[in-house]
Amino acid sequence: MRDREELVGVVACGIVFGYALSLVMLFLTHVWILDAQGRPQVEDFVAFWSAGKLALKGAALSAYNPQIQHAAEAAAIGHSFDGSLEWVYPPLFFVVAAALASLPYATAFILWCVATLALYATTIAKIARTGNAWMVACAAPAVLAALISGQNGLLTASLVGLSLLLLEKRPALAGLVLGLLSYKPQFGILFPLTLAAGGYWRSFLWAGVSVVASNGLAAAIFGTGTIGAFLHAMTITNDLRIAHAGMGWNKLESLYGLLRASGFPGTAAWAMQALASVSIAIGVVLAWRAPLPYGLKAALLAAAIPLATPYILAYDLPVLAISAAFLYRERAFDKAVLALLASTVPSVLGLLWLPIPSAFFASLAVGAMALRRCYENPGAIASTLAA
């Protein structure tokens, strides 16, 4: 077992080194972050930085206007471009965007990547309580996807992991951290159910306080109109990106995206996603009511999050490492779990060649890992159903 873990650690170390070398080479050859003229490349991070610039000018509300936001992005990169990089975040995330926009673009991009990666790696290490877990987690292809685009998947995973890590011993702080996850609402939909099911009412209360206070304070700073603009932007995003494949069905790494990419009509895909989401929610609630080890409950919840939402992209999938870390914390991985974990790599990399959202199968694999562990405690599940 120890030899197997050491081998996994060595392989992961090699992959992470390869990622780092690749990013350095992409930067030096002007493919990543800046082009040969020193102008920003068209990446998702441009949307953060440009919205932050608008916020610093006192025009945060304008970031929700697709035309104005696009113009700000074009000004930032120095030329027009096809496509759209919308700003669809609540007022809270303006705090981050404005801080980043106060720095030169390349500095902000690199600092953002380093800071979120460090937070993610530290969170994984704290959860798993083993030396090389963070290295294995950083070797996941989804981590590279988040770094290349400058997206926020590493921050999202860290907030999920920290809130679960703190929940048992520091429930109030866990609730405060969880409230910050409101910047990415689709990742928080299962938390109220699980906190209630597990009786974590103190965390439930503090999470609500955190959501209201953090977004309320941000709205007071950047304009109260940002709340209504955010809600309106969410409906537009739902229509453009989800209902009408504004970015392509193969980029929605969910059951809904898989069904649409496979030719299913929207009504059928929505119905099947809704059925899956409700079933997942019921399963997670039952697990959190059952006398299972806390690590298994946390792992199941973290694995369920990407399966329960129709809107999830490849750079959001570092959250799967949170589930794996909690599973490892409970018990070292056997061959079956390692095989499921290994299957997540080709699933994510398949996005480069396949016309379907293959990374969805990575979420399924980690979900199967967590479910398998839970069903090793059938008595706990049965007693909950009986109650």
C-alpha positions in Angstrom: 0.0 0.0 0.0 2.8 2.4 0.9 4.7 1.6 -2.3 1.5 2.3 -4.3 1.0 5.7 -2.6 4.6 6.6 -3.1 4.3 5.8 -6.8 1.2 7.9 -7.1 3.0 10.8 -5.4 5.9 10.5 -7.8 3.7 10.5 -10.8 1.7 13.4 -9.5 4.9 15.4 -8.8 6.0 14.8 -12.4 2.6 16.0 -13.7 2.7 19.1 -11.6 6.2 19.9 -12.8 5.0 19.4 -16.3 2.1 21.8 -15.8 4.5 24.4 -14.3 7.0 24.0 -17.2 4.1 24.2 -19.8 2.7 27.4 -18.3 6.2 29.0 -18.2 6.7 28.1 -21.8 3.3 29.3 -22.9 4.0 32.6 -21.1 7.4 33.0 -22.7 6.1 32.3 -26.1 3.3 34.8 -25.7 0.5 32.2 -25.8 -0.7 32.7 -22.2 -1.6 35.9 -20.3 0.0 38.4 -22.7 0.6 38.3 -26.5 3.8 39.4 -28.3 2.7 43.0 -28.1 2.3 42.8 -24.3 -1.5 42.9 -24.6 -3.8 40.6 -22.6 -4.9 37.3 -24.3 -8.6 36.7 -24.6 -9.1 34.6 -21.5 -11.9 34.5 -18.9 -9.7 36.5 -16.5 -10.2 39.5 -18.8 -13.8 39.6 -17.6 -12.8 39.8 -13.9 -10.1 42.5 -14.5 -12.3 44.6 -16.8 -15.3 44.4 -14.4 -13.0 45.4 -11.6 -11.8 48.4 -13.6 -15.4 49.5 -14.1 -16.0 49.1 -10.4 -13.0 51.2 -9.5 -14.4 54.0 -11.8 -17.7 53.9 -9.9 -19.5 52.1 -12.8 -19.8 48.6 -11.4 -23.4 48.4 -12.6 -22.2 48.7 -16.2 -20.4 45.4 -15.9 -23.8 43.7 -16.1 -24.5 45.3 -19.4 -23.0 42.9 -22.1 -22.2 45.7 -24.5 -20.4 47.9 -22.0 -18.6 45.0 -20.4 -17.5 43.8 -23.9 -16.2 47.2 -24.7 -14.2 47.4 -21.5 -12.7 44.0 -22.3 -11.8 45.1 -25.8 -10.2 48.2 -24.4 -8.2 46.1 -21.9 -6.8 43.8 -24.6 -6.4 46.5 -27.2 -8.5 45.1 -30.0 -12.0 43.8 -30.7 -12.7 40.1 -30.5 -15.5 37.6 -31.2 -17.6 36.0 -28.5 -18.5 37.2 -25.1 -17.1 37.1 -21.6 -20.0 38.2 -19.5 -19.9 39.3 -15.9 -22.5 37.2 -14.0 -21.5 37.5 -10.4 -23.2 39.0 -7.3 -21.9 42.2 -5.7 -19.5 40.2 -3.4 -17.2 39.2 -6.2 -16.6 42.9 -7.1 -14.4 43.0 -4.0 -12.1 40.5 -5.6 -12.3 42.0 -9.1 -11.6 45.5 -8.0 -8.6 44.4 -5.9 -7.2 42.6 -9.0 -7.9 45.5 -11.3 -5.8 47.8 -9.1 -2.8 45.9 -10.3 -1.3 45.6 -13.8 -3.0 42.9 -15.8 -0.2 40.3 -15.9 0.7 40.8 -12.2 -3.0 40.4 -11.3 -3.4 37.3 -13.4 -0.3 35.6 -11.9 -1.1 36.6 -8.3 -4.6 35.3 -8.7 -3.4 32.0 -10.0 -0.7 31.6 -7.3 -3.0 32.7 -4.4 -5.9 30.5 -5.4 -3.7 27.5 -6.1 -1.9 27.9 -2.7 -5.3 28.1 -0.9 -6.5 25.0 -2.7 -3.4 23.0 -2.0 -3.4 24.0 1.7 -7.0 23.1 2.0 -6.4 19.7 0.5 -3.5 19.1 2.8 -5.4 20.0 5.9 -8.3 17.8 4.9 -6.4 14.7 3.9 -3.8 15.0 6.6 -1.1 13.4 4.5 2.1 14.8 2.9 1.5 14.3 -0.9 -2.3 14.7 -1.1 -2.0 18.3 -2.2 0.4 17.3 -5.0 -2.0 14.7 -6.3 -4.8 17.2 -6.2 -2.8 19.8 -8.1 -2.1 17.2 -10.8 -5.8 17.0 -11.7 -6.3 18.3 -15.3 -9.1 20.6 -14.0 -6.5 22.5 -12.0 -4.6 23.3 -15.2 -7.9 24.4 -16.9 -8.5 26.8 -14.1 -5.0 28.3 -14.2 -4.9 28.7 -18.0 -8.2 30.5 -18.1 -7.6 32.4 -14.9 -10.9 31.2 -13.6 -12.2 30.8 -10.1 -12.6 27.0 -9.7 -9.7 26.7 -7.3 -11.3 29.4 -5.0 -14.7 27.7 -5.2 -13.2 24.3 -4.2 -11.2 26.0 -1.4 -14.4 27.6 0.1 -16.3 24.3 -0.1 -13.4 22.5 1.5 -12.7 25.0 4.2 -16.4 25.2 5.3 -16.6 21.4 5.6 -13.2 21.3 7.3 -14.4 23.8 10.0 -18.0 22.6 10.4 -17.5 20.2 13.2 -15.3 22.2 15.6 -15.9 25.8 14.5 -19.4 25.9 13.2 -19.8 29.7 13.3 -16.6 30.3 11.2 -17.7 27.5 8.9 -20.9 29.3 8.3 -19.1 32.6 7.6 -16.8 30.9 5.1 -19.8 29.1 3.5 -21.5 32.5 3.0 -18.7 33.6 0.8 -19.6 30.8 -1.6 -22.6 32.8 -2.6 -20.4 34.4 -5.2 -21.0 31.1 -7.1 -24.7 30.3 -6.1 -25.0 27.0 -7.9 -22.4 25.5 -5.7 -24.3 26.2 -2.5 -27.7 24.7 -3.3 -27.1 21.5 -1.3 -25.6 23.1 1.8 -28.8 24.4 3.4 -30.3 20.9 3.1 -27.3 19.1 4.5 -26.8 21.6 7.4 -30.4 21.2 8.4 -30.3 17.4 8.0 -27.1 17.2 10.2 -28.4 19.6 12.8 -25.8 22.2 12.2 -28.1 25.1 12.9 -25.4 27.4 14.2 -23.6 27.2 10.9 -26.8 27.5 9.0 -27.5 30.8 10.8 -24.0 32.2 10.3 -24.0 31.2 6.7 -27.2 33.3 6.2 -25.7 36.2 8.0 -22.5 35.9 5.9 -24.5 35.9 2.6 -26.6 38.9 3.5 -23.8 40.9 5.2 -21.0 40.3 2.6 -23.3 41.0 -0.4 -25.0 43.8 1.3 -21.8 45.5 2.2 -20.5 45.0 -1.3 -23.7 46.4 -2.8 -23.4 49.5 -0.5 -19.9 50.0 -1.8 -20.5 49.3 -5.5 -24.1 50.3 -5.8 -27.3 48.8 -4.6 -28.5 48.4 -8.2 -25.9 45.6 -8.6 -28.2 43.2 -6.7 -31.0 43.5 -9.2 -28.6 43.6 -12.1 -27.0 40.3 -10.9 -30.4 38.6 -10.7 -31.3 39.8 -14.2 -28.0 38.7 -15.5 -28.6 35.2 -14.1 -31.8 34.8 -16.2 -30.0 35.9 -19.3 -27.2 33.5 -18.7 -29.6 30.7 -18.1 -31.3 31.5 -21.5 -28.1 32.0 -23.4 -25.6 29.5 -22.0 -27.8 26.7 -20.8 -31.1 26.8 -22.8 -29.5 27.8 -26.1 -26.0 26.4 -26.0 -24.3 29.8 -26.1 -21.0 28.2 -25.4 -21.7 24.7 -26.8 -23.3 21.7 -25.1 -19.9 20.0 -24.8 -18.8 22.6 -22.3 -21.6 22.0 -19.8 -20.1 19.2 -17.7 -23.5 18.1 -16.4 -26.1 15.5 -17.1 -28.1 18.2 -18.9 -25.1 19.1 -21.1 -24.4 15.5 -21.9 -28.0 14.9 -22.9 -28.2 18.0 -25.1 -24.9 17.1 -26.7 -26.3 13.7 -27.4 -29.4 15.1 -29.2 -32.0 15.1 -26.5 -34.5 18.0 -26.6 -34.4 20.7 -24.0 -37.6 19.6 -22.1 -36.4 16.0 -21.7 -32.9 17.1 -20.7 -34.3 19.5 -18.1 -36.6 16.8 -16.7 -33.8 14.3 -16.4 -31.5 16.8 -14.8 -34.2 17.8 -12.3 -34.9 14.2 -11.5 -31.2 13.5 -10.9 -30.8 16.7 -8.8 -33.7 15.9 -6.6 -32.5 12.3 -6.2 -29.0 13.5 -5.3 -30.4 16.0 -2.8 -32.5 13.3 -1.1 -29.5 10.9 -1.0 -27.2 13.5 0.5 -29.8 14.5 3.1 -30.3 10.8 4.1 -26.5 10.4 4.4 -26.2 13.5 6.6 -28.9 12.2 8.9 -27.3 8.8 9.2 -24.7 7.9 11.8 -21.9 7.9 9.2 -18.3 9.1 9.8 -18.2 12.9 9.2 -15.6 12.5 6.5 -17.9 10.3 4.4 -20.7 12.8 4.7 -18.4 15.7 3.6 -17.0 13.6 0.8 -20.5 12.7 -0.5 -21.6 16.3 -0.4 -18.5 17.6 -2.2 -19.0 14.9 -4.9 -22.7 15.7 -5.2 -22.3 19.4 -5.8 -21.1 19.2 -9.5 -23.7 16.5 -10.2 -26.7 18.5 -8.9 -26.3 21.6 -11.1 -26.8 21.8 -14.9 -24.3 24.7 -15.1 -20.8 23.6 -14.4 -17.6 23.9 -16.5 -14.3 22.0 -16.6 -12.5 24.7 -14.5 -15.1 24.2 -11.7 -14.1 20.5 -11.2 -11.2 21.0 -8.7 -14.1 20.6 -6.1 -13.9 16.9 -6.8 -10.5 16.8 -5.1 -12.2 18.0 -1.9 -14.3 14.8 -1.9 -11.3 12.6 -2.6 -9.4 14.3 0.2 -12.1 13.5 2.7 -12.3 9.9 1.5 -8.6 9.5 1.9 -8.8 11.0 5.4 -11.2 8.3 6.4 -9.1 5.4 4.9 -6.3 5.0 2.3 -7.5 4.2 -1.2 -7.7 0.6 -2.4 -7.3 -0.5 -6.0 -10.9 0.1 -6.9 -10.9 3.7 -5.7 -7.6 4.4 -7.3 -9.0 3.1 -10.6 -12.0 5.4 -10.3 -9.8 8.3 -9.4 -7.5 7.6 -12.4 -10.5 7.5 -14.8 -11.1 11.2 -14.0 -8.0 12.1 -16.0 -9.0 10.9 -19.4 -12.5 12.1 -18.7 -11.4 15.7 -18.4 -8.7 15.5 -21.1 -11.4 14.0 -23.4 -12.8 17.5 -23.7 -10.0 18.3 -26.1 -11.2 15.8 -28.7 -14.8 14.7 -27.9 -18.0 16.5 -28.9 -19.6 15.6 -25.6 -19.0 17.0 -22.1 -16.8 14.0 -21.1 -15.7 15.6 -17.8 -19.2 14.8 -16.5 -17.9 11.2 -16.1 -15.2 12.5 -13.8 -17.9 13.8 -11.5 -19.7 10.4 -11.8 -16.5 8.5 -10.9 -15.9 10.6 -7.7 -19.5 10.3 -6.8 -19.2 6.5 -7.2 -16.2 6.6 -4.9 -18.1 8.4 -2.2 -21.2 6.3 -2.6 -19.3 3.1 -2.4 -17.8 4.1 0.9 -21.1 5.1 2.3 -22.7 1.7 1.3 -20.0 0.0 3.3 -22.0 1.2 6.3 -25.4 -0.2 5.3 -26.6 -0.3 8.9 -26.3 3.5 9.3 -28.3 4.1 6.1 -30.9 1.5 7.1 -31.4 3.0 10.5 -31.9 6.4 9.0 -34.5 5.1 6.5 -36.3 3.3 9.3 -36.4 6.5 11.4 
